[in-house]
Amino acid sequence: MTLAMLASAIPARAQNSALPGFADLVDQVGDAVVNITTSSVVAGRAGGPQPQVPEGSPLEDFFNDFLDRQGPDNAPRRSQALGSGFVISEDGYIVTNNHVIEGADEINIEFRNGRELVAELIGTDPNTDIALLRVESDTPLAYVPFGVAQEHRVGDWVMVMGNPLGQGFSVSVGVISAFGRSLSGAYDDFIQTDAAINQGNSGGPLFNLEGEVIGVNTAILSPTGGSIGIGFAMSSDVVVNVVEQLQEFGETRRGWLGVRIQDVTADMAEAIGLDEARGAMVTDVPTGPALDGGIEVGDVILSFDGTEIQDTRGLVRMVGDSTVGETVRVLVFRDGETETLRVTLGRRETAEGAAGSVVEESVEEGATEDILGMSLAPLTDELRERLNATNVTTGLVIEAIDPASDAAEMGLQIGDIITEVTQTPVGSAEAFRAQINAAEEAGQKSILLLIRRDGTPRFMALGIEDELAPSVSE
């Protein structure tokens, strides 16, 4: 009773005063939002099911005539797809998702007033799922500007416009649910929102209350295929740089450092003497800019071009946004000290798929020995071939592992090749034990291992508190 009385005592105007109206915003930006229809040729249904009609049946001639009119079962046919987009300049540049126009041989743009134009594809970036189109218009087009996504907060109002399920121009509103979501790409920086996003909204804008685009609607999380309030828009902080490159070059030109990296765990930080788990640890340095700049395996990259690095994802984004050919300062942690290196960046797109140099040396066979719950054997030519390690010169192969050991708990597996212990190459059990002894004397509780699994290098920290290193007889 008391709650009801309190509620009724609050004026209706006061209850609604915090809720913004969106009608003026729709009028402000609506003419710049477009529907996109694409057309492409796809292969027919080769080998599809055929009607079964008994021979001599009165329906036999009917079905034969029907199939003749349909054409061969594997004949190519045209397919259409729907999506959304938005105009970013009065001379006709339009942004949408790459998956909206991928494979299309015809792209049609429909404006809010019903006007239709054919679009030309300027360029695409599958890594961020962004595409840039352009239409020719006799008159300047209404357009919308980009905003800065990182200036917003979780809980801020946003508005989605587009063509959901082919229903035509539609508006939905909600709030920013989260920032920095990652789905599957190295450059992902998605804004999560509860504003309704459905199939057909892909490529459309996510607006702030000032009418600026702070995201490009890209994906939804849904068990049903429809909106359940978990939608994702690629942040404008990523999109702006991609669009500028597509406009200038018709393609992306991302910076390339030339390293393989992994996140630093607390155990790894303790093992190398780093004050906290931060930065990106280098696991491999193939031929390229990083090698030329002096970066080494085991370095932890703490800052890039003056900006601190918290994890690998941040470094990948930062390098990708950098200018090809630019020389940047890279601060690394090495052997307990920091060092500043200068690296001239290459171009990611031309470097992808390039293989590093292969160096092969023979290693004498040795007996298997047990260390820290692992049975280890020196790397031989036969093991090198079998384990996809032709470019690994020396190391110890895990041939068996105690399932109750810390090694097994930390994720080490049979077939892993331990190439370094505490950032020192090892090719024998004696060398491994020497590094354990040195770590124990230094008061360390764990050691850092560099392993290779299926050709991929990775650092792992392994506890040594329970290990009693046996003496080696002369």
ABEGO torsion letter per residue (X at the ends): XAAAAAAAABBAAAAAAABBBAAAAAAAAAAABBBBBBBBBBBBBBGBBBBBBBBGBAAAAAAAAAAAAAEBAABBBBBBBBBBBBBABAAGBBBBBAAAABGBABBBBBBAAGBBBBBBBABBBAAAGBBBBBBBBABBBBBBBBBBAAABBBGBBBBBBEBBGGAEBBBBBBBBABBGBBAABAABBBBBBABBBBBGABGBBBBBAAGBBABBBABBBBAAGBBAGBBBBBBAAAAAAAAAAAAAAGBBBBBBAGBBBBBBBAAAAAAAGBABBBEBBBABBBBEAAAAAGBBBGBBBABBGGBBBABAAAAAAAAAABBBGBBBBBBBBBGGBBBBBBBBBBBAAAABGBBBBBBBBBBBBBBBBBBGGBBBBBBBAAAAAAAGAAABABEBBBABBBAABAAAAAGBBBGBBBABBGGBBBABAAAAAAAAAAAAAAGBABBBBBBBBGGBBBBBBBBAAABBBBBBBX
